[in-house]
Amino acid sequence: MYVCAKQQSVEIWKSAGAHVMCATVAFGMGIDKPDVRFVIHHSVPKDLESYVRESGRAGRDGHDAHYYIFFHFEDRTKHLRNISSLPDNDRKLICLNGLNDIVKYCISPVCRRQQIVGYFDGEDTSGNICNRSCDICSGGKNVHPADRGEDAIKVVSCLESMQQVNPKVTTKFLALTFHGSKANTVISKGFHHVREYGMGKDKFSEKQPPKFHQFLIMDNISARQLRPAN
C-alpha cells in the first residue's frame, strides 16, 4: 500500500520516532499531540491570532512549553506585498492592522502575556503578568508607557525634511540622520543638511531610534496627527 511521504512523516513524529517536525502553518491544523514542548516560528506570522493558534500546539498536556519567533523588522515586507495585492476594502485594512499588531508584539518591551491578554480582552492588563516566564519579564526589561510625543514630532519632521532631499528614505537612514551620524552614506545623500540632523543624539542611544521609528510606522503616525491644530 502506498503511503505519502507527508503522512509517513506525521506518523513517525506522532509516535516519537522523530523529535522535530519542520512544516508550514497548515501542518498544525487538526494536530493534537499533547507533549509538544516547543514551537518555533522562523519568521513573523501574519497576525497575532495566527501566532496564538499556532504556538498553542505546544503544552497541551499542561506542562511547560516554549514559543519562539525569529523576528526581523523587514520580515513584514513579505506580508505587506501580499496585503498590497488585495482589493481596497475592509479586509485589506484588517490584514494590515493584524500585521502591525504582531510586529508590535515582537518589538514591544512589555510582558508578552500582558500584550496577548490585553489584545483579546481589550482591558487594562497592567497587573496581568507572566510570573517571569516570558523573555521580557525574565530579563527585567518590562517597561511602562511614557509620553514621547515631542520626540515623535521631531522624528516625523526629520522624515519630511529628508524626503525633500531624497524621496526614498529608509528607517535606517532616518535613524542615522536623526542621531547625527557622520557616515559617508548619510553625507553623500545630503541628509546632514536637514534642520533636524542630530536632534536625537541626546534623546536616544544609537540602538534606540530604529525601534522608536518602527512604533511610529506600526501606529501609522503622521505629522497631521501629531501637530496641534491652529
C-alpha positions as CSV (number, residue, x, y, z in Angstrom):
1,M,0.0,0.0,0.0
2,Y,1.3,3.4,-0.9
3,V,1.7,5.9,1.9
4,C,2.5,9.5,1.0
5,A,5.7,10.9,2.4
6,K,3.9,13.7,4.3
7,Q,1.6,11.3,6.1
8,Q,4.5,9.0,6.9
9,S,6.4,11.9,8.4
10,V,3.4,12.8,10.6
11,E,3.0,9.2,11.9
12,I,6.8,9.0,12.7
13,W,6.6,12.3,14.6
14,K,3.4,11.4,16.5
15,S,4.9,8.1,17.5
16,A,8.0,9.8,18.9
17,G,10.2,8.4,16.1
18,A,11.2,12.0,15.4
19,H,11.6,14.8,17.8
20,V,11.4,17.8,15.5
21,M,8.9,18.5,12.7
22,C,9.6,21.3,10.2
23,A,6.4,22.3,8.4
24,T,4.2,25.1,7.1
25,V,1.5,26.7,9.1
26,A,-1.1,24.3,7.5
27,F,0.5,21.4,9.4
28,G,-0.8,22.4,12.8
29,M,-4.5,22.2,11.8
30,G,-6.1,19.2,13.4
31,I,-2.9,18.1,15.2
32,D,-3.4,17.3,18.9
33,K,-0.1,15.9,20.2
34,P,-0.1,16.6,23.9
35,D,3.6,16.5,24.7
36,V,4.9,19.1,22.2
37,R,7.5,21.1,24.1
38,F,8.2,24.0,21.8
39,V,7.0,25.8,18.7
40,I,9.4,27.9,16.7
41,H,8.4,30.4,14.0
42,H,11.3,31.1,11.6
43,S,9.6,34.3,10.6
44,V,6.8,36.5,11.9
45,P,3.2,35.1,11.4
46,K,0.6,37.2,9.6
47,D,-1.2,38.4,12.7
48,L,-1.4,37.8,16.5
49,E,-4.4,35.4,16.2
50,S,-2.4,33.1,13.9
51,Y,0.6,33.2,16.3
52,V,-1.6,32.3,19.4
53,R,-3.3,29.5,17.4
54,E,0.0,28.1,16.0
55,S,2.0,28.4,19.2
56,G,-0.9,26.8,21.1
57,R,0.0,23.4,19.6
58,A,2.6,23.1,22.4
59,G,2.0,22.3,26.0
60,R,-1.4,20.7,25.6
61,D,-0.5,18.2,28.4
62,G,-0.4,21.1,30.9
63,H,3.4,21.1,31.3
64,D,5.7,24.0,30.5
65,A,6.3,24.7,26.8
66,H,8.3,27.3,24.9
67,Y,7.5,29.5,22.0
68,Y,9.9,31.4,19.8
69,I,9.8,33.8,16.9
70,F,12.9,34.7,14.9
71,F,12.0,38.2,14.0
72,H,13.5,41.0,11.9
73,F,11.5,44.1,11.2
74,E,12.0,43.7,7.4
75,D,10.2,40.3,7.6
76,R,6.9,42.3,7.4
77,T,7.7,43.2,3.8
78,K,6.6,39.7,2.6
79,H,3.3,40.1,4.3
80,L,2.9,43.7,3.0
81,R,3.4,42.5,-0.6
82,N,0.5,40.0,-0.1
83,I,-1.7,42.7,1.6
84,S,-1.0,45.2,-1.2
85,S,-2.4,42.8,-3.8
86,L,-5.8,42.7,-2.0
87,P,-8.7,44.9,-3.2
88,D,-9.0,48.2,-1.3
89,N,-11.7,47.2,1.2
90,D,-12.2,46.5,4.9
91,R,-10.5,43.1,4.6
92,K,-7.3,44.8,3.4
93,L,-7.3,47.2,6.4
94,I,-8.0,44.3,8.8
95,C,-5.0,42.4,7.4
96,L,-2.7,45.4,7.7
97,N,-3.8,46.1,11.3
98,G,-3.3,42.4,12.1
99,L,0.2,42.5,10.7
100,N,1.0,45.7,12.7
101,D,-0.3,44.0,15.9
102,I,2.0,41.0,15.6
103,V,5.0,43.2,14.8
104,K,4.3,45.4,17.8
105,Y,4.1,42.3,19.9
106,C,7.6,41.3,18.7
107,I,9.2,44.7,19.3
108,S,7.3,46.0,22.4
109,P,9.2,46.0,25.7
110,V,6.0,44.9,27.5
111,C,5.2,41.5,29.1
112,R,4.2,39.0,26.3
113,R,1.3,37.7,28.3
114,Q,0.1,41.2,29.2
115,Q,0.1,42.0,25.5
116,I,-1.9,38.9,24.4
117,V,-4.5,39.2,27.2
118,G,-4.9,42.9,26.5
119,Y,-5.3,42.2,22.8
120,F,-8.1,39.6,23.2
121,D,-9.8,41.0,26.2
122,G,-9.4,44.7,25.4
123,E,-9.0,45.6,29.0
124,D,-6.3,47.1,31.2
125,T,-3.9,44.2,31.9
126,S,-1.1,46.1,33.8
127,G,-1.3,43.6,36.6
128,N,-1.6,40.5,34.4
129,I,2.0,39.5,34.0
130,C,3.5,36.1,33.3
131,N,5.5,35.5,36.6
132,R,8.8,36.0,34.7
133,S,8.1,33.3,32.2
134,C,8.5,35.5,29.1
135,D,11.7,36.9,27.7
136,I,10.7,40.5,28.7
137,C,9.9,39.8,32.3
138,S,12.7,37.2,32.9
139,G,15.2,39.7,31.6
140,G,13.9,42.6,33.7
141,K,13.0,44.6,30.5
142,N,9.3,45.2,31.2
143,V,8.7,49.0,31.0
144,H,5.7,51.3,31.5
145,P,4.4,53.6,28.7
146,A,5.9,57.1,28.5
147,D,4.8,60.2,26.6
148,R,7.3,60.6,23.7
149,G,5.0,62.9,21.7
150,E,7.6,65.7,21.3
151,D,10.2,63.2,20.1
152,A,7.7,61.7,17.6
153,I,7.0,65.2,16.2
154,K,10.8,65.7,15.7
155,V,11.2,62.3,14.0
156,V,8.3,62.9,11.6
157,S,9.6,66.4,10.9
158,C,13.0,64.9,10.2
159,L,11.5,62.4,7.8
160,E,9.6,65.2,5.9
161,S,12.8,67.2,5.6
162,M,14.8,64.2,4.3
163,Q,12.1,63.4,1.7
164,Q,12.6,66.9,0.3
165,V,16.3,66.0,-0.3
166,N,15.5,62.4,-1.4
167,P,12.0,61.0,-1.6
168,K,13.2,57.4,-0.8
169,V,14.0,57.3,2.9
170,T,14.6,54.1,4.8
171,T,14.2,53.6,8.6
172,K,17.9,53.1,8.7
173,F,18.7,56.4,7.1
174,L,16.1,58.2,9.2
175,A,17.7,56.8,12.4
176,L,21.2,57.7,11.3
177,T,20.2,61.2,10.3
178,F,18.2,61.9,13.4
179,H,21.0,60.7,15.6
180,G,23.5,62.9,13.7
181,S,25.6,60.1,12.1
182,K,28.7,61.2,10.1
183,A,28.5,58.0,8.0
184,N,29.5,58.6,4.3
185,T,26.2,57.2,3.2
186,V,24.4,60.0,5.1
187,I,26.7,62.7,4.0
188,S,26.7,61.7,0.3
189,K,22.9,61.9,0.2
190,G,23.0,65.3,1.7
191,F,20.9,64.3,4.8
192,H,23.3,66.1,7.1
193,H,21.9,69.4,5.8
194,V,18.3,68.9,7.1
195,R,17.4,71.0,10.1
196,E,16.6,68.0,12.3
197,Y,20.0,66.4,11.7
198,G,21.4,65.3,15.1
199,M,18.3,66.2,17.1
200,G,18.0,62.8,18.6
201,K,21.6,62.4,19.7
202,D,20.9,63.3,23.3
203,K,17.5,61.6,23.2
204,F,18.4,58.1,22.1
205,S,21.3,55.7,22.1
206,E,22.4,54.5,18.6
207,K,20.3,51.4,19.0
208,Q,17.1,53.1,20.3
209,P,15.9,55.2,17.3
210,P,15.1,52.3,14.9
211,K,12.6,50.7,17.3
212,F,11.1,54.1,18.2
213,H,10.6,54.8,14.5
214,Q,9.2,51.3,13.9
215,F,6.5,52.0,16.5
216,L,5.5,55.2,14.7
217,I,5.2,53.1,11.5
218,M,3.1,50.5,13.2
219,D,0.7,53.1,14.5
220,N,0.6,54.9,11.2
221,I,1.7,58.2,12.8
222,S,1.7,61.2,10.6
223,A,2.6,64.9,11.1
224,R,-1.0,65.8,10.8
225,Q,-1.9,63.6,13.8
226,L,1.0,64.8,15.9
227,R,0.8,68.6,15.5
228,P,-1.9,70.5,17.2
229,A,-4.5,72.3,15.1
230,N,-4.0,76.0,14.6
